[in-house]
Amino acid sequence: MKTMQIYAFDMNCVGHINHGLWAHPRDRSVGYTDLDYWTEFAKTAERGKLDGIFLADIVGVYDVYKGSPAPVIETAAQVPVNDPLMPISAMAYVTKHLGFGVTVNTTFEPPFLLARRMSTLDHLTKGRIGWNIVTGYLDSAARSMGFDKLPEHDARYDAAEEYLEIVYKLWEGSWDDDAVLRHKASGIYADPSKVRTVSHDGKYYRMQGIHLCEPSPQRTPLLFQAGASARGQDFAARHAECVFIASSNPRAARSTADALRAKAEAIGRGADALKILNLVSVVVGRTEKEARDKLEDYRRHASVEASLAHYSASIGIDLSKYGLDEVISQSSTNANQSALASITKQAAKPVTPRDIIDQMVPGSGMKPMVGSPEQIADHLQTWIAEGGIDGFNLARTVAPESLRDLVDLVVPVLQERGVFKADYAEGPLRQKLFGGGNGRLPAAHPAAGYRR
């Protein structure tokens, strides 16, 4: 029987996906600036045998809605937001097996520095770090970094391809496996003949230098990717190991999963090279009635204004300029193409702002799973079977209540049914998820071509 993967999906901020719930009396997300908040979060996730914590990030603000960042500042919709890498060392210190996926934007982060930061984290976590590769979609981020606007969507992916070539060369090819000697008697720490300079002179990047870190347990971190556009899927099939999707139902998930696996197989990586995770939100109670009462309690604190501001930035359209019942007809922007396509080109019927608002339960456009532990387990198993996916990214509602509810109520049911692990496998993160090997990328991955 297939065992599912589950990640706790979060962000180093107050309000993440389900907006407004930070104001709930039991929510503790305003403590996000305190390391104790993050270490307790990590310990809870590991107690539940979750595969990892997946930290999202943005480096801009959602200022499309009403032409201003004021709505998101007022409602704490992913602003203020702190650096996602900073809490990881502390979370790794209080856990032994929990993995960490962290978002870093290729458009604004030099590849040489990113390579060092990830290798450092791979060392400090003993091989439990993953990188979620994103190219960005916010013009506000571009302006903050000194540009007028983001490059065009597909050009961002073209640049990311070159970016990955550089970091692969640094991670996989700069140091030989036996370059580090640590010979105290001779005073020789590493053999210079086994450390090579990486040179790159391309369309988007130029660099020359050795990787500053000695080989880490995984060398290349576990690679996550979340692009769902046609170009994004091609990129994921070539580079990703775990792909994060946000399908609204199992049938849509199956279509995306099948397309991704077919692309991976066509380029020689194999259909089983990808683990596909769908975004979900869960409200669970000891009974169905308790869960539904809890949802109604949450809804009283949800912020439609924050949700519309977030959604407007995602699709690149200011929804405040539309009447509630006016059809959203613009089908192309430079923002999140898959999010926009879901309400235009791919929508079963015309979509209006009222339709979007009606789906915002609680505080986002994602309809939560609601029910008893057994009912939630049934839903998750249905998604695995019918959606062809491997697991889930679990978005928080009221924190840390939603994670504790999953760990204490749902995980035991999944374990009893044999569809979720009873304990962790040994080894680095990649080895835990895919089995076999030593935590290094397989030979079929393009990064392997840069090894000595």
Steps between C-alpha positions, in 0.01 A plus 500: 500500500635841403607718793439872469732789576386799705673837541398786725470802269584832658678832460711717728217748546172562683242422230580237238225333291183520709493873563371674810525198729791652691227699681340183637536483882683165484737592217866552593647601163584850625786322677673433166792726602586271793717189453291315759204527260695322228665236716165398649355489149781269386472272803125461441556416133762238586281354773243438227765343272437765235749491216591863533421866540462689174563875534367731232636849439447821306739792463237757408153601614153447357430848364285425193167513684385863522844598371645502851662275762273654766243213507767236565691712751180559694404131501852348526458307173856367461644830620693550722702199383842388623771299327393132478851353540575650840284272722612177333819445699308528827224267376759248382674514839187387688410225251678200353309393189271784392576640154493866398400647166579871465408742222772713341444713190745451211417839346651697789747266673851460347564130433846502661362623834192278485725196448695583816189566711341170399819300555534659843145397588557151361796466738318646801186288447705186426351470154140602565472814286302552181476801269171615348604660170289803407547779247257748657182663377484837678604823328519655848792265569673606179463868589641431847805346336558795267316385187195654332315170483554126485636339185236324292371169637682260266818710506511455877504124449768529231718687749421244770625219272836675477495573874460130575787411269726719716389364836520142372859563395577644844323234705589194296823583319715746689623262773581130458350263755846432643633858484468555875781325692504656849856375560603668824849350500586653161291811546321433170125544517413457131678398180503801261536269199153367576330840524412665171403849391156527345479734201182614332444759227140489382213717386382590851792427734878518516711362784831337580597346832515188712205399713575637845356200687642152530264221382184479709295181565268543200724738302202627300204564734174320435337697217143627528316696232151642473452628145176379343511689170613312188849647534498431873408136444784456251739650755366277779525185289864576430618613844252438783476203732193619689239706316251713690160543327176665608224313320146554622388138461654154446411489131690822432790371709508178296524697175792707629676204660470288185634783284798557730591134520468456122739790447749359752485159333542650154832662593635183660453571870213256544144553621595406856761779519234745622308517827191716447344688793166680495410800715226423754345662804344286773253578777458191718301431816436189703162487326374650177283745695796616706698559180219698336453708812873568499487610136217745574705635790800548267288669233402778737864613498577449129589806290345521154688826436836335564403201287402721206826693531701177497301355213525820293879494527513130413307544175631850423151656480354762734169341597386824664444639150241232422138500603404209724320326214726610216674215317879497528601483136869597493681173434866603491728685743865475609404360842394147597377359169354178640298688764357733236428214258299319768239781501513583127620256234454186709188600693184294438293820496566876510641613836415825681644660816187381684583141400851543640372655824250216545790254500700686764450262790671578734692798364629351174378363170572146615207299630610308812444135579265491800404202715588240760844335498361205306332728245817704448700180458244385240536830311879482498497139380255590224732774378792258493305232313304716257742791469809294431697709747750403770403727784404842628616843603281584798418872527438622854174651618525592870860446613622279657158345557455372144833315501439348843153388389645322198779338703280390792179409317565415134853354492414208736211402270723513192765293679246242612388466138859455386499802268738718703836402649524382859856630525768674296749328273866570564726715285487841333170649382528376143570148622204509739262600220628289213683215674832343410818683414691731730294816476659615174309581181450200269701467182199584281473852645670773291710612798677164503667590170718754680661246734859392465 
